[in-house]
Amino acid sequence: MMINNVGYNHRHDTDFLIERPNGSGDCLLLILKTDTVFTLYGKDIVVPKDSFFLYPQGMPQYYRCLPKHEFANDWIHFRFGEGEEEEFLKRKIPYAQGIPTEAAEFLSWCIKAIADEYTSESPYAQENMEHYMWLIFNRVSDTLYIPDKHINDAEHEILLTIRHKIYAEPYIPRSITWAAHEVRMSTASFQYYYKKIFGVTFIQDFINAKTEYAKMLLTSTNLTAHDIAGKCGYRNYEHFTRQFKERCGVTPLEYRKRKD
């Protein structure tokens, strides 16, 4: 494994933006210390702080800070050696996907250790860096696939209550911050456990709840599509139509006609 460059606890101003249409020529590992907007396959996705993210070699890299927010992260540019990527893939860590983890502080410590070794004159520096890299990968794999002991039945029920609320009242504005506060978790932990339990992110689930409510109104009332958008909590009709079509394959009006 060849480490090309490494950065620990790098901080940037509110205009931070990475645009690499052809990638960086190697793999890029990120540990996010602030919420970050990634553009993946033409869509903007917010990945929360305390997350692991890995770009494969050759993939376009587009990411930036949230508007009016500073940006902070750790990063490593590297290349797999012969047979190493196959070994990495055995750990079933997905590329180009934010992975929230409560081990973020430990992963950051590993990157600091790699940064120290990178400038070291030790004859074992290369070997040591490789060990830290595999330690990072192993811990991320543990995050994904080892059952977490921190979520007990009571906490599971609380998360289920949150889900019931958004489906029962999808027209009420809800945020990740609100939901995390309700269950007394950090936003990163809440998002991680919500997706782990329900198989979908909180934001995606909330949009799904709005869509289901809109479908019910379209087929059971004479309200206009614009009025239904408002009753589903949308301030912008075009935004409502776009999200509805993404999930149903048709616009709200086309959906109504099909059900007539």
Secondary structure as UniProt FT lines:
FT   STRAND          2..12
FT   TURN            14..15
FT   STRAND          17..20
FT   TURN            21..22
FT   STRAND          27..32
FT   STRAND          36..40
FT   TURN            41..42
FT   STRAND          43..47
FT   STRAND          51..55
FT   TURN            57..58
FT   STRAND          61..65
FT   TURN            67..68
FT   STRAND          71..79
FT   TURN            82..83
FT   HELIX           84..89
FT   TURN            90..91
FT   TURN            95..96
FT   STRAND          99..100
FT   TURN            102..103
FT   HELIX           104..118
FT   TURN            123..124
FT   HELIX           125..145
FT   HELIX           153..168
FT   TURN            170..171
FT   HELIX           176..182
FT   TURN            183..184
FT   HELIX           187..198
FT   HELIX           202..220
FT   HELIX           225..231
FT   TURN            232..233
FT   HELIX           237..248
FT   HELIX           252..259
//
